[in-house]
Amino acid sequence: MDNQLFEFPFKAEVWGTVSDWVMVLVTATTAWLLLRTLNEQKKFTKIELERYARENPPTFASRNDLGNSRNPPNPLKFRVILKNNGLKNLVISNDFPVGFEITHDYSNSESLIPDSQVYLTISNKTSPELKDCNGKIKFEYDDMLNNRYIQVLELKRANSLSWKPPYKISNS
């Protein structure tokens, strides 16, 4: 067997073949390193998304002043806006006195993205006036990491809203 690999001057038909194999080896090594880098970046991105979700839970907000009217309209209508992150499994409940009805336009089956709006209506079925309307509306929901939160909206005399910050009641 005649080894022509190390003959000088180099033969093109031999070194062309070695060159091809070196190129394949370099390409395969590059692909393997790129794949490792991509997998590390995916892990880092997932960690950062989870950190952002923990530090910025879904939060509802609205105007705090519903007007300075002594006799607010019956029914009272206003909107709340979702901030920071999306949510799912929203349940809206209240502890208003008997005779007050709270309705909303949220369908329990849908998830909400940031800047989504939910329209609420408070009406007094026993009186034409809302001026003595005091109560709380509770928003209970899951964030996208399946952490359960509660946020409370307090309504005072039908013209002032007070939001409590959301608090986590269970982890995923």
Phi and psi restraints in degrees (value plus and minus 20) as a CYANA .aco file:
   2 ASP   PHI    -117.7   -77.7
   2 ASP   PSI      95.3   135.3
   3 ASN   PHI    -108.6   -68.6
   3 ASN   PSI      91.1   131.1
   4 GLN   PHI    -119.8   -79.8
   4 GLN   PSI     -13.0    27.0
   5 LEU   PHI     -87.5   -47.5
   5 LEU   PSI     -59.5   -19.5
   6 PHE   PHI    -127.9   -87.9
   6 PHE   PSI      -1.3    38.7
   7 GLU   PHI     -94.6   -54.6
   7 GLU   PSI     124.6   164.6
   8 PHE   PHI    -136.8   -96.8
   8 PHE   PSI     112.3   152.3
   9 PRO   PHI     -88.8   -48.8
   9 PRO   PSI     129.8   169.8
  10 PHE   PHI     -83.9   -43.9
  10 PHE   PSI     118.6   158.6
  11 LYS   PHI    -109.0   -69.0
  11 LYS   PSI     111.5   151.5
  12 ALA   PHI     -84.1   -44.1
  12 ALA   PSI     -58.7   -18.7
  13 GLU   PHI     -86.7   -46.7
  13 GLU   PSI     -48.9    -8.9
  14 VAL   PHI    -100.5   -60.5
  14 VAL   PSI     -71.1   -31.1
  15 TRP   PHI     -90.9   -50.9
  15 TRP   PSI     -46.2    -6.2
  16 GLY   PHI     -81.9   -41.9
  16 GLY   PSI     -60.6   -20.6
  17 THR   PHI     -87.1   -47.1
  17 THR   PSI     -64.0   -24.0
  18 VAL   PHI     -83.6   -43.6
  18 VAL   PSI     -61.0   -21.0
  19 SER   PHI     -79.6   -39.6
  19 SER   PSI     -62.0   -22.0
  20 ASP   PHI     -81.9   -41.9
  20 ASP   PSI     -63.0   -23.0
  21 TRP   PHI     -88.9   -48.9
  21 TRP   PSI     -56.5   -16.5
  22 VAL   PHI     -84.7   -44.7
  22 VAL   PSI     -60.2   -20.2
  23 MET   PHI     -83.1   -43.1
  23 MET   PSI     -61.3   -21.3
  24 VAL   PHI     -82.6   -42.6
  24 VAL   PSI     -64.2   -24.2
  25 LEU   PHI     -83.5   -43.5
  25 LEU   PSI     -64.4   -24.4
  26 VAL   PHI     -83.8   -43.8
  26 VAL   PSI     -63.3   -23.3
  27 THR   PHI     -83.5   -43.5
  27 THR   PSI     -63.7   -23.7
  28 ALA   PHI     -84.5   -44.5
  28 ALA   PSI     -62.0   -22.0
  29 THR   PHI     -84.0   -44.0
  29 THR   PSI     -62.9   -22.9
  30 THR   PHI     -81.8   -41.8
  30 THR   PSI     -64.7   -24.7
  31 ALA   PHI     -81.6   -41.6
  31 ALA   PSI     -62.4   -22.4
  32 TRP   PHI     -83.5   -43.5
  32 TRP   PSI     -63.9   -23.9
  33 LEU   PHI     -85.4   -45.4
  33 LEU   PSI     -59.5   -19.5
  34 LEU   PHI     -84.1   -44.1
  34 LEU   PSI     -59.8   -19.8
  35 LEU   PHI     -84.1   -44.1
  35 LEU   PSI     -63.2   -23.2
  36 ARG   PHI     -81.5   -41.5
  36 ARG   PSI     -63.0   -23.0
  37 THR   PHI     -82.9   -42.9
  37 THR   PSI     -63.1   -23.1
  38 LEU   PHI     -82.0   -42.0
  38 LEU   PSI     -64.3   -24.3
  39 ASN   PHI     -83.3   -43.3
  39 ASN   PSI     -60.4   -20.4
  40 GLU   PHI     -84.9   -44.9
  40 GLU   PSI     -60.1   -20.1
  41 GLN   PHI     -85.8   -45.8
  41 GLN   PSI     -58.0   -18.0
  42 LYS   PHI     -82.9   -42.9
  42 LYS   PSI     -62.0   -22.0
  43 LYS   PHI     -82.8   -42.8
  43 LYS   PSI     -65.1   -25.1
  44 PHE   PHI     -82.9   -42.9
  44 PHE   PSI     -63.2   -23.2
  45 THR   PHI     -82.4   -42.4
  45 THR   PSI     -62.1   -22.1
  46 LYS   PHI     -82.1   -42.1
  46 LYS   PSI     -62.9   -22.9
  47 ILE   PHI     -82.4   -42.4
  47 ILE   PSI     -63.0   -23.0
  48 GLU   PHI     -87.2   -47.2
  48 GLU   PSI     -58.9   -18.9
  49 LEU   PHI     -84.5   -44.5
  49 LEU   PSI     -60.7   -20.7
  50 GLU   PHI     -86.3   -46.3
  50 GLU   PSI     -59.6   -19.6
  51 ARG   PHI     -83.5   -43.5
  51 ARG   PSI     -63.6   -23.6
  52 TYR   PHI     -82.1   -42.1
  52 TYR   PSI     -62.5   -22.5
  53 ALA   PHI     -84.7   -44.7
  53 ALA   PSI     -58.0   -18.0
  54 ARG   PHI     -87.8   -47.8
  54 ARG   PSI     -61.1   -21.1
  55 GLU   PHI     -99.5   -59.5
  55 GLU   PSI     -39.0     1.0
  56 ASN   PHI    -151.3  -111.3
  56 ASN   PSI      54.0    94.0
  57 PRO   PHI     -86.9   -46.9
  57 PRO   PSI     137.5   177.5
  58 PRO   PHI     -77.8   -37.8
  58 PRO   PSI     114.1   154.1
  59 THR   PHI    -157.4  -117.4
  59 THR   PSI     115.2   155.2
  60 PHE   PHI    -111.7   -71.7
  60 PHE   PSI     129.4   169.4
  61 ALA   PHI    -167.2  -127.2
  61 ALA   PSI     140.8   180.8
  62 SER   PHI    -182.7  -142.7
  62 SER   PSI     157.9   197.9
  63 ARG   PHI     -86.0   -46.0
  63 ARG   PSI     117.7   157.7
  64 ASN   PHI    -101.2   -61.2
  64 ASN   PSI     -43.8    -3.8
  65 ASP   PHI    -126.9   -86.9
  65 ASP   PSI     100.7   140.7
  66 LEU   PHI    -115.4   -75.4
  66 LEU   PSI     -11.5    28.5
  67 GLY   PHI      97.1   137.1
  67 GLY   PSI     132.3   172.3
  68 ASN   PHI    -115.5   -75.5
  68 ASN   PSI      -1.7    38.3
  69 SER   PHI     -87.5   -47.5
  69 SER   PSI     116.9   156.9
  70 ARG   PHI     -93.9   -53.9
  70 ARG   PSI     -46.2    -6.2
  71 ASN   PHI    -141.2  -101.2
  71 ASN   PSI      64.6   104.6
  72 PRO   PHI     -84.0   -44.0
  72 PRO   PSI     135.0   175.0
  73 PRO   PHI     -85.1   -45.1
  73 PRO   PSI     128.7   168.7
  74 ASN   PHI    -139.4   -99.4
  74 ASN   PSI      89.3   129.3
  75 PRO   PHI    -104.3   -64.3
  75 PRO   PSI     134.7   174.7
  76 LEU   PHI    -113.6   -73.6
  76 LEU   PSI     104.8   144.8
  77 LYS   PHI    -139.2   -99.2
  77 LYS   PSI     116.9   156.9
  78 PHE   PHI    -176.4  -136.4
  78 PHE   PSI     149.0   189.0
  79 ARG   PHI    -141.3  -101.3
  79 ARG   PSI     130.7   170.7
  80 VAL   PHI    -139.4   -99.4
  80 VAL   PSI     126.5   166.5
  81 ILE   PHI    -140.3  -100.3
  81 ILE   PSI     116.0   156.0
  82 LEU   PHI    -103.1   -63.1
  82 LEU   PSI     110.3   150.3
  83 LYS   PHI    -136.2   -96.2
  83 LYS   PSI     144.6   184.6
  84 ASN   PHI      53.3    93.3
  84 ASN   PSI     -93.3   -53.3
  85 ASN   PHI    -155.9  -115.9
  85 ASN   PSI     147.1   187.1
  86 GLY   PHI     -98.0   -58.0
  86 GLY   PSI     147.2   187.2
  87 LEU   PHI    -165.5  -125.5
  87 LEU   PSI     149.7   189.7
  88 LYS   PHI    -167.1  -127.1
  88 LYS   PSI     146.1   186.1
  89 ASN   PHI      37.0    77.0
  89 ASN   PSI      24.5    64.5
  90 LEU   PHI     -92.5   -52.5
  90 LEU   PSI     112.1   152.1
  91 VAL   PHI    -145.2  -105.2
  91 VAL   PSI     105.5   145.5
  92 ILE   PHI    -130.8   -90.8
  92 ILE   PSI     102.8   142.8
  93 SER   PHI    -153.1  -113.1
  93 SER   PSI     152.9   192.9
  94 ASN   PHI    -171.0  -131.0
  94 ASN   PSI     146.4   186.4
  95 ASP   PHI    -149.0  -109.0
  95 ASP   PSI      20.2    60.2
  96 PHE   PHI     -93.0   -53.0
  96 PHE   PSI     136.8   176.8
  97 PRO   PHI     -81.3   -41.3
  97 PRO   PSI     142.6   182.6
  98 VAL   PHI     -77.9   -37.9
  98 VAL   PSI     117.3   157.3
  99 GLY   PHI      84.6   124.6
  99 GLY   PSI     -40.7    -0.7
 100 PHE   PHI    -113.0   -73.0
 100 PHE   PSI     117.1   157.1
 101 GLU   PHI    -141.9  -101.9
 101 GLU   PSI     112.9   152.9
 102 ILE   PHI    -132.8   -92.8
 102 ILE   PSI     105.3   145.3
 103 THR   PHI    -146.0  -106.0
 103 THR   PSI     138.3   178.3
 104 HIS   PHI    -168.5  -128.5
 104 HIS   PSI     146.2   186.2
 105 ASP   PHI    -122.5   -82.5
 105 ASP   PSI      -2.5    37.5
 106 TYR   PHI    -107.6   -67.6
 106 TYR   PSI     111.7   151.7
 107 SER   PHI    -112.0   -72.0
 107 SER   PSI     106.4   146.4
 108 ASN   PHI     -80.0   -40.0
 108 ASN   PSI     -36.3     3.7
 109 SER   PHI    -107.8   -67.8
 109 SER   PSI     -31.1     8.9
 110 GLU   PHI    -119.8   -79.8
 110 GLU   PSI     134.3   174.3
 111 SER   PHI    -118.3   -78.3
 111 SER   PSI     139.7   179.7
 112 LEU   PHI    -137.1   -97.1
 112 LEU   PSI     120.4   160.4
 113 ILE   PHI    -118.3   -78.3
 113 ILE   PSI     143.2   183.2
 114 PRO   PHI     -75.3   -35.3
 114 PRO   PSI     125.8   165.8
 115 ASP   PHI      53.5    93.5
 115 ASP   PSI      -9.8    30.2
 116 SER   PHI     -90.5   -50.5
 116 SER   PSI     132.2   172.2
 117 GLN   PHI    -139.4   -99.4
 117 GLN   PSI     121.4   161.4
 118 VAL   PHI    -142.2  -102.2
 118 VAL   PSI     107.4   147.4
 119 TYR   PHI    -116.6   -76.6
 119 TYR   PSI     108.4   148.4
 120 LEU   PHI    -132.7   -92.7
 120 LEU   PSI     126.2   166.2
 121 THR   PHI    -151.6  -111.6
 121 THR   PSI     108.4   148.4
 122 ILE   PHI    -135.2   -95.2
 122 ILE   PSI     104.9   144.9
 123 SER   PHI    -152.3  -112.3
 123 SER   PSI     129.8   169.8
 124 ASN   PHI    -124.2   -84.2
 124 ASN   PSI      93.9   133.9
 125 LYS   PHI    -103.5   -63.5
 125 LYS   PSI     -33.6     6.4
 126 THR   PHI    -124.4   -84.4
 126 THR   PSI     -30.8     9.2
 127 SER   PHI    -168.3  -128.3
 127 SER   PSI     131.8   171.8
 128 PRO   PHI     -97.1   -57.1
 128 PRO   PSI     -23.8    16.2
 129 GLU   PHI    -132.6   -92.6
 129 GLU   PSI     131.8   171.8
 130 LEU   PHI    -135.2   -95.2
 130 LEU   PSI     -15.1    24.9
 131 LYS   PHI     -79.4   -39.4
 131 LYS   PSI     -49.0    -9.0
 132 ASP   PHI    -119.2   -79.2
 132 ASP   PSI       5.7    45.7
 133 CYS   PHI    -100.2   -60.2
 133 CYS   PSI      90.2   130.2
 134 ASN   PHI    -150.8  -110.8
 134 ASN   PSI     112.1   152.1
 135 GLY   PHI     158.6   198.6
 135 GLY   PSI     159.9   199.9
 136 LYS   PHI    -145.4  -105.4
 136 LYS   PSI     122.5   162.5
 137 ILE   PHI    -133.7   -93.7
 137 ILE   PSI     106.1   146.1
 138 LYS   PHI    -126.6   -86.6
 138 LYS   PSI     107.5   147.5
 139 PHE   PHI    -126.7   -86.7
 139 PHE   PSI      96.1   136.1
 140 GLU   PHI    -137.5   -97.5
 140 GLU   PSI     110.2   150.2
 141 TYR   PHI    -178.2  -138.2
 141 TYR   PSI     147.3   187.3
 142 ASP   PHI    -129.5   -89.5
 142 ASP   PSI     121.6   161.6
 143 ASP   PHI    -103.4   -63.4
 143 ASP   PSI    -197.6  -157.6
 144 MET   PHI     -93.1   -53.1
 144 MET   PSI     -29.8    10.2
 145 LEU   PHI    -118.2   -78.2
 145 LEU   PSI      -9.6    30.4
 146 ASN   PHI      47.3    87.3
 146 ASN   PSI       5.8    45.8
 147 ASN   PHI    -103.7   -63.7
 147 ASN   PSI     116.4   156.4
 148 ARG   PHI    -114.1   -74.1
 148 ARG   PSI     112.4   152.4
 149 TYR   PHI    -146.8  -106.8
 149 TYR   PSI     137.3   177.3
 150 ILE   PHI    -150.2  -110.2
 150 ILE   PSI     116.2   156.2
 151 GLN   PHI    -152.2  -112.2
 151 GLN   PSI     116.8   156.8
 152 VAL   PHI    -134.8   -94.8
 152 VAL   PSI     115.4   155.4
 153 LEU   PHI    -132.0   -92.0
 153 LEU   PSI     102.7   142.7
 154 GLU   PHI    -126.0   -86.0
 154 GLU   PSI     109.8   149.8
 155 LEU   PHI    -128.5   -88.5
 155 LEU   PSI     107.4   147.4
 156 LYS   PHI    -139.6   -99.6
 156 LYS   PSI     102.7   142.7
 157 ARG   PHI      31.3    71.3
 157 ARG   PSI       9.6    49.6
 158 ALA   PHI      40.2    80.2
 158 ALA   PSI      -5.5    34.5
 159 ASN   PHI    -157.7  -117.7
 159 ASN   PSI     -17.1    22.9
 160 SER   PHI    -156.7  -116.7
 160 SER   PSI     108.3   148.3
 161 LEU   PHI    -128.7   -88.7
 161 LEU   PSI     121.8   161.8
 162 SER   PHI    -153.2  -113.2
 162 SER   PSI      97.5   137.5
 163 TRP   PHI    -113.2   -73.2
 163 TRP   PSI     115.0   155.0
 164 LYS   PHI    -115.9   -75.9
 164 LYS   PSI     126.3   166.3
 165 PRO   PHI     -86.2   -46.2
 165 PRO   PSI     131.5   171.5
 166 PRO   PHI     -87.2   -47.2
 166 PRO   PSI     125.6   165.6
 167 TYR   PHI    -151.2  -111.2
 167 TYR   PSI     125.6   165.6
 168 LYS   PHI    -101.3   -61.3
 168 LYS   PSI     112.8   152.8
 169 ILE   PHI    -129.9   -89.9
 169 ILE   PSI     -35.2     4.8
 170 SER   PHI    -180.0  -140.0
 170 SER   PSI     133.5   173.5
 171 ASN   PHI    -118.3   -78.3
 171 ASN   PSI     142.3   182.3
